[in-house]
Amino acid sequence: MLRVLTDWIEKRREIRLRWQRDARALLQSHGQHAYYEAQRRASRARALHDRARFWHWAKVAAEVARLSPDVEMDMKTVQAIADEELGRPRQ
């Protein structure tokens, strides 16, 4: 039982490290727009019905926001990105 628990904790740790690594990479490549890029990737995964990838990029977006207080996070822009990726007309 203890082995199962430690394996689960290690797996969660690896996933969290992957979010952090991807967030840092987006911050490096996209600067202030890293949050929008993470949201774009999450929306694209959602449009493709890829649940695991959607959750990954949503968590990366949250990590980007946590790591950098300088990133832009306008909800209207995020909604426009989601509409674009999901193929919905903008309102």
N, CA, C and O atoms as CSV, one atom per row, in Angstrom:
chain,resi,resn,atom,element,x,y,z
A,1,MET,N,N,0.818,-1.196,0.000
A,1,MET,CA,C,0.000,0.000,0.000
A,1,MET,C,C,0.862,1.261,0.000
A,1,MET,O,O,0.560,2.230,-0.696
A,2,LEU,N,N,1.923,1.239,0.776
A,2,LEU,CA,C,2.814,2.392,0.831
A,2,LEU,C,C,3.474,2.628,-0.530
A,2,LEU,O,O,3.676,3.772,-0.939
A,3,ARG,N,N,3.804,1.553,-1.217
A,3,ARG,CA,C,4.431,1.655,-2.541
A,3,ARG,C,C,3.486,2.334,-3.537
A,3,ARG,O,O,3.916,3.155,-4.347
A,4,VAL,N,N,2.228,1.993,-3.473
A,4,VAL,CA,C,1.231,2.601,-4.365
A,4,VAL,C,C,1.150,4.102,-4.098
A,4,VAL,O,O,1.099,4.905,-5.030
A,5,LEU,N,N,1.138,4.461,-2.853
A,5,LEU,CA,C,1.066,5.875,-2.484
A,5,LEU,C,C,2.306,6.643,-2.943
A,5,LEU,O,O,2.185,7.732,-3.503
A,6,THR,N,N,3.475,6.095,-2.714
A,6,THR,CA,C,4.701,6.784,-3.127
A,6,THR,C,C,4.800,6.880,-4.651
A,6,THR,O,O,5.290,7.878,-5.180
A,7,ASP,N,N,4.338,5.847,-5.355
A,7,ASP,CA,C,4.328,5.901,-6.823
A,7,ASP,C,C,3.387,7.000,-7.315
A,7,ASP,O,O,3.712,7.731,-8.251
A,8,TRP,N,N,2.224,7.111,-6.681
A,8,TRP,CA,C,1.260,8.143,-7.059
A,8,TRP,C,C,1.840,9.538,-6.800
A,8,TRP,O,O,1.713,10.431,-7.637
A,9,ILE,N,N,2.464,9.719,-5.657
A,9,ILE,CA,C,3.074,11.019,-5.324
A,9,ILE,C,C,4.167,11.368,-6.325
A,9,ILE,O,O,4.267,12.517,-6.754
A,10,GLU,N,N,4.977,10.401,-6.698
A,10,GLU,CA,C,6.048,10.633,-7.670
A,10,GLU,C,C,5.472,10.988,-9.044
A,10,GLU,O,O,5.990,11.871,-9.727
A,11,LYS,N,N,4.413,10.305,-9.438
A,11,LYS,CA,C,3.779,10.599,-10.730
A,11,LYS,C,C,3.231,12.024,-10.737
A,11,LYS,O,O,3.423,12.748,-11.714
A,12,ARG,N,N,2.553,12.441,-9.667
A,12,ARG,CA,C,2.021,13.796,-9.564
A,12,ARG,C,C,3.150,14.831,-9.593
A,12,ARG,O,O,3.011,15.893,-10.200
A,13,ARG,N,N,4.260,14.516,-8.938
A,13,ARG,CA,C,5.415,15.416,-8.931
A,13,ARG,C,C,5.965,15.603,-10.338
A,13,ARG,O,O,6.297,16.721,-10.733
A,14,GLU,N,N,6.063,14.516,-11.094
A,14,GLU,CA,C,6.550,14.596,-12.475
A,14,GLU,C,C,5.616,15.435,-13.343
A,14,GLU,O,O,6.076,16.218,-14.173
A,15,ILE,N,N,4.317,15.273,-13.155
A,15,ILE,CA,C,3.341,16.056,-13.919
A,15,ILE,C,C,3.484,17.535,-13.590
A,15,ILE,O,O,3.481,18.375,-14.489
A,16,ARG,N,N,3.608,17.855,-12.306
A,16,ARG,CA,C,3.766,19.253,-11.885
A,16,ARG,C,C,5.053,19.854,-12.462
A,16,ARG,O,O,5.063,21.010,-12.886
A,17,LEU,N,N,6.120,19.081,-12.476
A,17,LEU,CA,C,7.380,19.562,-13.059
A,17,LEU,C,C,7.232,19.823,-14.559
A,17,LEU,O,O,7.829,20.757,-15.095
A,18,ARG,N,N,6.434,18.993,-15.231
A,18,ARG,CA,C,6.188,19.205,-16.656
A,18,ARG,C,C,5.420,20.505,-16.880
A,18,ARG,O,O,5.723,21.238,-17.822
A,19,TRP,N,N,4.427,20.808,-16.029
A,19,TRP,CA,C,3.698,22.082,-16.138
A,19,TRP,C,C,4.660,23.242,-15.965
A,19,TRP,O,O,4.630,24.206,-16.730
A,20,GLN,N,N,5.513,23.142,-14.956
A,20,GLN,CA,C,6.456,24.229,-14.678
A,20,GLN,C,C,7.446,24.408,-15.819
A,20,GLN,O,O,7.755,25.535,-16.204
A,21,ARG,N,N,7.935,23.319,-16.352
A,21,ARG,CA,C,8.893,23.385,-17.466
A,21,ARG,C,C,8.242,24.024,-18.694
A,21,ARG,O,O,8.839,24.889,-19.334
A,22,ASP,N,N,7.025,23.603,-19.019
A,22,ASP,CA,C,6.333,24.172,-20.175
A,22,ASP,C,C,5.987,25.644,-19.948
A,22,ASP,O,O,6.055,26.444,-20.881
A,23,ALA,N,N,5.620,26.007,-18.725
A,23,ALA,CA,C,5.319,27.409,-18.412
A,23,ALA,C,C,6.563,28.271,-18.598
A,23,ALA,O,O,6.491,29.354,-19.177
A,24,ARG,N,N,7.682,27.799,-18.115
A,24,ARG,CA,C,8.929,28.564,-18.284
A,24,ARG,C,C,9.319,28.684,-19.754
A,24,ARG,O,O,9.797,29.732,-20.190
A,25,ALA,N,N,9.115,27.620,-20.511
A,25,ALA,CA,C,9.426,27.660,-21.944
A,25,ALA,C,C,8.532,28.678,-22.662
A,25,ALA,O,O,9.006,29.423,-23.520
A,26,LEU,N,N,7.242,28.709,-22.313
A,26,LEU,CA,C,6.346,29.690,-22.924
A,26,LEU,C,C,6.726,31.108,-22.528
A,26,LEU,O,O,6.695,32.017,-23.358
A,27,LEU,N,N,7.082,31.300,-21.269
A,27,LEU,CA,C,7.513,32.633,-20.837
A,27,LEU,C,C,8.761,33.067,-21.592
A,27,LEU,O,O,8.906,34.238,-21.941
A,28,GLN,N,N,9.651,32.133,-21.840
A,28,GLN,CA,C,10.882,32.435,-22.572
A,28,GLN,C,C,10.580,32.791,-24.030
A,28,GLN,O,O,11.146,33.740,-24.573
A,29,SER,N,N,9.686,32.025,-24.657
A,29,SER,CA,C,9.447,32.223,-26.090
A,29,SER,C,C,8.376,33.266,-26.403
A,29,SER,O,O,8.426,33.893,-27.461
A,30,HIS,N,N,7.406,33.467,-25.504
A,30,HIS,CA,C,6.297,34.369,-25.799
A,30,HIS,C,C,6.201,35.573,-24.872
A,30,HIS,O,O,5.348,36.437,-25.073
A,31,GLY,N,N,7.047,35.642,-23.877
A,31,GLY,CA,C,7.067,36.803,-22.992
A,31,GLY,C,C,5.722,37.101,-22.359
A,31,GLY,O,O,5.102,36.218,-21.765
A,32,GLN,N,N,5.266,38.344,-22.481
A,32,GLN,CA,C,4.009,38.773,-21.869
A,32,GLN,C,C,2.793,38.044,-22.418
A,32,GLN,O,O,1.742,38.028,-21.778
A,33,HIS,N,N,2.920,37.444,-23.583
A,33,HIS,CA,C,1.789,36.760,-24.214
A,33,HIS,C,C,1.787,35.260,-23.934
A,33,HIS,O,O,1.034,34.519,-24.567
A,34,ALA,N,N,2.605,34.805,-23.008
A,34,ALA,CA,C,2.707,33.375,-22.695
A,34,ALA,C,C,1.382,32.804,-22.194
A,34,ALA,O,O,1.018,31.680,-22.540
A,35,TYR,N,N,0.664,33.576,-21.382
A,35,TYR,CA,C,-0.616,33.103,-20.867
A,35,TYR,C,C,-1.585,32.851,-22.020
A,35,TYR,O,O,-2.272,31.830,-22.047
A,36,TYR,N,N,-1.639,33.784,-22.971
A,36,TYR,CA,C,-2.528,33.624,-24.118
A,36,TYR,C,C,-2.148,32.405,-24.949
A,36,TYR,O,O,-3.022,31.687,-25.436
A,37,GLU,N,N,-0.859,32.170,-25.111
A,37,GLU,CA,C,-0.419,30.999,-25.881
A,37,GLU,C,C,-0.831,29.711,-25.181
A,37,GLU,O,O,-1.281,28.769,-25.834
A,38,ALA,N,N,-0.684,29.661,-23.867
A,38,ALA,CA,C,-1.108,28.472,-23.121
A,38,ALA,C,C,-2.620,28.281,-23.255
A,38,ALA,O,O,-3.090,27.155,-23.419
A,39,GLN,N,N,-3.377,29.366,-23.187
A,39,GLN,CA,C,-4.832,29.270,-23.356
A,39,GLN,C,C,-5.190,28.825,-24.772
A,39,GLN,O,O,-6.133,28.058,-24.967
A,40,ARG,N,N,-4.436,29.306,-25.756
A,40,ARG,CA,C,-4.667,28.895,-27.150
A,40,ARG,C,C,-4.456,27.388,-27.299
A,40,ARG,O,O,-5.252,26.703,-27.942
A,41,ARG,N,N,-3.396,26.887,-26.708
A,41,ARG,CA,C,-3.115,25.444,-26.785
A,41,ARG,C,C,-4.172,24.633,-26.040
A,41,ARG,O,O,-4.547,23.546,-26.479
A,42,ALA,N,N,-4.645,25.153,-24.927
A,42,ALA,CA,C,-5.713,24.467,-24.189
A,42,ALA,C,C,-6.997,24.446,-25.021
A,42,ALA,O,O,-7.680,23.424,-25.092
A,43,SER,N,N,-7.317,25.566,-25.641
A,43,SER,CA,C,-8.529,25.630,-26.471
A,43,SER,C,C,-8.433,24.700,-27.668
A,43,SER,O,O,-9.411,24.049,-28.035
A,44,ARG,N,N,-7.265,24.637,-28.269
A,44,ARG,CA,C,-7.066,23.748,-29.414
A,44,ARG,C,C,-7.262,22.293,-28.991
A,44,ARG,O,O,-7.904,21.519,-29.701
A,45,ALA,N,N,-6.712,21.922,-27.840
A,45,ALA,CA,C,-6.871,20.554,-27.337
A,45,ALA,C,C,-8.341,20.262,-27.043
A,45,ALA,O,O,-8.832,19.164,-27.305
A,46,ARG,N,N,-9.032,21.254,-26.500
A,46,ARG,CA,C,-10.461,21.086,-26.214
A,46,ARG,C,C,-11.236,20.867,-27.503
A,46,ARG,O,O,-12.121,20.013,-27.560
A,47,ALA,N,N,-10.910,21.632,-28.540
A,47,ALA,CA,C,-11.591,21.487,-29.830
A,47,ALA,C,C,-11.354,20.105,-30.429
A,47,ALA,O,O,-12.205,19.571,-31.140
A,48,LEU,N,N,-10.193,19.535,-30.135
A,48,LEU,CA,C,-9.857,18.199,-30.644
A,48,LEU,C,C,-10.310,17.083,-29.706
A,48,LEU,O,O,-10.027,15.909,-29.945
A,49,HIS,N,N,-11.017,17.456,-28.636
A,49,HIS,CA,C,-11.520,16.507,-27.632
A,49,HIS,C,C,-10.396,15.716,-26.970
A,49,HIS,O,O,-10.559,14.542,-26.636
A,50,ASP,N,N,-9.270,16.365,-26.789
A,50,ASP,CA,C,-8.117,15.749,-26.124
A,50,ASP,C,C,-8.095,16.235,-24.670
A,50,ASP,O,O,-7.467,17.245,-24.351
A,51,ARG,N,N,-8.780,15.511,-23.810
A,51,ARG,CA,C,-8.971,15.934,-22.426
A,51,ARG,C,C,-7.655,16.077,-21.668
A,51,ARG,O,O,-7.460,17.059,-20.951
A,52,ALA,N,N,-6.760,15.122,-21.817
A,52,ALA,CA,C,-5.488,15.175,-21.084
A,52,ALA,C,C,-4.661,16.389,-21.489
A,52,ALA,O,O,-4.109,17.086,-20.637
A,53,ARG,N,N,-4.581,16.635,-22.779
A,53,ARG,CA,C,-3.808,17.786,-23.248
A,53,ARG,C,C,-4.474,19.107,-22.849
A,53,ARG,O,O,-3.787,20.078,-22.531
A,54,PHE,N,N,-5.816,19.144,-22.867
A,54,PHE,CA,C,-6.524,20.341,-22.417
A,54,PHE,C,C,-6.158,20.664,-20.972
A,54,PHE,O,O,-5.798,21.799,-20.660
A,55,TRP,N,N,-6.248,19.674,-20.097
A,55,TRP,CA,C,-5.930,19.912,-18.685
A,55,TRP,C,C,-4.482,20.318,-18.505
A,55,TRP,O,O,-4.170,21.171,-17.674
A,56,HIS,N,N,-3.597,19.711,-19.281
A,56,HIS,CA,C,-2.176,20.062,-19.187
A,56,HIS,C,C,-1.979,21.545,-19.495
A,56,HIS,O,O,-1.346,22.258,-18.718
A,57,TRP,N,N,-2.518,22.013,-20.622
A,57,TRP,CA,C,-2.287,23.402,-21.017
A,57,TRP,C,C,-3.045,24.386,-20.142
A,57,TRP,O,O,-2.592,25.517,-19.964
A,58,ALA,N,N,-4.184,23.991,-19.594
A,58,ALA,CA,C,-4.883,24.849,-18.635
A,58,ALA,C,C,-4.029,25.024,-17.377
A,58,ALA,O,O,-3.940,26.123,-16.831
A,59,LYS,N,N,-3.411,23.948,-16.926
A,59,LYS,CA,C,-2.529,24.031,-15.757
A,59,LYS,C,C,-1.273,24.836,-16.076
A,59,LYS,O,O,-0.772,25.568,-15.222
A,60,VAL,N,N,-0.764,24.705,-17.298
A,60,VAL,CA,C,0.396,25.504,-17.700
A,60,VAL,C,C,0.034,26.991,-17.682
A,60,VAL,O,O,0.834,27.819,-17.248
A,61,ALA,N,N,-1.163,27.330,-18.150
A,61,ALA,CA,C,-1.603,28.728,-18.121
A,61,ALA,C,C,-1.629,29.252,-16.685
A,61,ALA,O,O,-1.188,30.368,-16.410
A,62,ALA,N,N,-2.146,28.436,-15.787
A,62,ALA,CA,C,-2.173,28.838,-14.378
A,62,ALA,C,C,-0.755,29.001,-13.832
A,62,ALA,O,O,-0.486,29.910,-13.047
A,63,GLU,N,N,0.130,28.134,-14.243
A,63,GLU,CA,C,1.528,28.215,-13.793
A,63,GLU,C,C,2.212,29.451,-14.360
A,63,GLU,O,O,3.008,30.088,-13.670
A,64,VAL,N,N,1.913,29.798,-15.609
A,64,VAL,CA,C,2.454,31.027,-16.204
A,64,VAL,C,C,2.010,32.225,-15.376
A,64,VAL,O,O,2.814,33.101,-15.056
A,65,ALA,N,N,0.729,32.259,-15.033
A,65,ALA,CA,C,0.211,33.373,-14.226
A,65,ALA,C,C,0.886,33.418,-12.859
A,65,ALA,O,O,1.151,34.498,-12.333
A,66,ARG,N,N,1.161,32.260,-12.287
A,66,ARG,CA,C,1.799,32.212,-10.975
A,66,ARG,C,C,3.253,32.668,-11.043
A,66,ARG,O,O,3.731,33.369,-10.151
A,67,LEU,N,N,3.951,32.271,-12.096
A,67,LEU,CA,C,5.385,32.557,-12.204
A,67,LEU,C,C,5.689,34.009,-12.571
A,67,LEU,O,O,6.710,34.550,-12.148
A,68,SER,N,N,4.820,34.642,-13.347
A,68,SER,CA,C,5.138,35.977,-13.844
A,68,SER,C,C,3.980,36.945,-13.634
A,68,SER,O,O,2.912,36.775,-14.222
A,69,PRO,N,N,4.186,37.946,-12.808
A,69,PRO,CA,C,3.126,38.939,-12.602
A,69,PRO,C,C,2.989,39.901,-13.790
A,69,PRO,O,O,2.065,40.714,-13.824
A,70,ASP,N,N,3.894,39.810,-14.751
A,70,ASP,CA,C,3.900,40.745,-15.886
A,70,ASP,C,C,3.103,40.270,-17.089
A,70,ASP,O,O,2.904,41.040,-18.029
A,71,VAL,N,N,2.636,39.017,-17.089
A,71,VAL,CA,C,1.924,38.514,-18.267
A,71,VAL,C,C,0.546,39.155,-18.375
A,71,VAL,O,O,-0.084,39.502,-17.376
A,72,GLU,N,N,0.102,39.300,-19.611
A,72,GLU,CA,C,-1.223,39.862,-19.868
A,72,GLU,C,C,-2.257,38.757,-19.699
A,72,GLU,O,O,-2.057,37.629,-20.148
A,73,MET,N,N,-3.374,39.099,-19.039
A,73,MET,CA,C,-4.433,38.113,-18.822
A,73,MET,C,C,-5.789,38.797,-18.933
A,73,MET,O,O,-6.498,38.938,-17.936
A,74,ASP,N,N,-6.145,39.213,-20.117
A,74,ASP,CA,C,-7.428,39.852,-20.354
A,74,ASP,C,C,-8.442,38.770,-20.739
A,74,ASP,O,O,-8.224,38.031,-21.699
A,75,MET,N,N,-9.538,38.674,-20.003
A,75,MET,CA,C,-10.510,37.605,-20.224
A,75,MET,C,C,-11.210,37.727,-21.580
A,75,MET,O,O,-11.597,36.711,-22.157
A,76,LYS,N,N,-11.381,38.932,-22.095
A,76,LYS,CA,C,-11.983,39.077,-23.425
A,76,LYS,C,C,-11.060,38.493,-24.487
A,76,LYS,O,O,-11.518,37.876,-25.449
A,77,THR,N,N,-9.770,38.689,-24.307
A,77,THR,CA,C,-8.802,38.113,-25.245
A,77,THR,C,C,-8.809,36.598,-25.149
A,77,THR,O,O,-8.766,35.908,-26.168
A,78,VAL,N,N,-8.865,36.076,-23.931
A,78,VAL,CA,C,-8.915,34.619,-23.742
A,78,VAL,C,C,-10.174,34.054,-24.397
A,78,VAL,O,O,-10.112,33.008,-25.043
A,79,GLN,N,N,-11.318,34.730,-24.241
A,79,GLN,CA,C,-12.557,34.266,-24.864
A,79,GLN,C,C,-12.449,34.298,-26.386
A,79,GLN,O,O,-12.936,33.390,-27.060
A,80,ALA,N,N,-11.816,35.335,-26.930
A,80,ALA,CA,C,-11.629,35.422,-28.384
A,80,ALA,C,C,-10.741,34.285,-28.880
A,80,ALA,O,O,-10.989,33.718,-29.945
A,81,ILE,N,N,-9.717,33.955,-28.117
A,81,ILE,CA,C,-8.839,32.837,-28.476
A,81,ILE,C,C,-9.632,31.537,-28.476
A,81,ILE,O,O,-9.522,30.738,-29.406
A,82,ALA,N,N,-10.425,31.328,-27.443
A,82,ALA,CA,C,-11.229,30.096,-27.358
A,82,ALA,C,C,-12.212,30.015,-28.517
A,82,ALA,O,O,-12.369,28.956,-29.126
A,83,ASP,N,N,-12.874,31.125,-28.825
A,83,ASP,CA,C,-13.816,31.140,-29.944
A,83,ASP,C,C,-13.113,30.810,-31.252
A,83,ASP,O,O,-13.631,30.050,-32.070
A,84,GLU,N,N,-11.947,31.376,-31.441
A,84,GLU,CA,C,-11.176,31.123,-32.666
A,84,GLU,C,C,-10.799,29.650,-32.784
A,84,GLU,O,O,-10.968,29.046,-33.843
A,85,GLU,N,N,-10.294,29.081,-31.711
A,85,GLU,CA,C,-9.853,27.677,-31.744
A,85,GLU,C,C,-11.022,26.712,-31.854
A,85,GLU,O,O,-10.896,25.654,-32.470
A,86,LEU,N,N,-12.157,27.063,-31.264
A,86,LEU,CA,C,-13.322,26.191,-31.313
A,86,LEU,C,C,-14.183,26.414,-32.553
A,86,LEU,O,O,-15.160,25.704,-32.788
A,87,GLY,N,N,-13.793,27.424,-33.346
A,87,GLY,CA,C,-14.508,27.682,-34.587
A,87,GLY,C,C,-15.862,28.350,-34.393
A,87,GLY,O,O,-16.746,28.218,-35.239
A,88,ARG,N,N,-16.029,29.063,-33.288
A,88,ARG,CA,C,-17.284,29.765,-33.010
A,88,ARG,C,C,-17.161,31.205,-33.477
A,88,ARG,O,O,-16.080,31.792,-33.416
A,89,PRO,N,N,-18.269,31.778,-33.943
A,89,PRO,CA,C,-18.228,33.207,-34.302
A,89,PRO,C,C,-18.085,34.047,-33.040
A,89,PRO,O,O,-18.623,33.710,-31.985
A,90,ARG,N,N,-17.358,35.135,-33.169
A,90,ARG,CA,C,-17.166,36.050,-32.031
A,90,ARG,C,C,-18.437,36.841,-31.796
A,90,ARG,O,O,-19.176,37.178,-32.720
A,91,GLN,N,N,-18.663,37.124,-30.522
A,91,GLN,CA,C,-19.869,37.877,-30.168
A,91,GLN,C,C,-19.542,39.326,-29.944
A,91,GLN,O,O,-20.432,40.120,-29.637
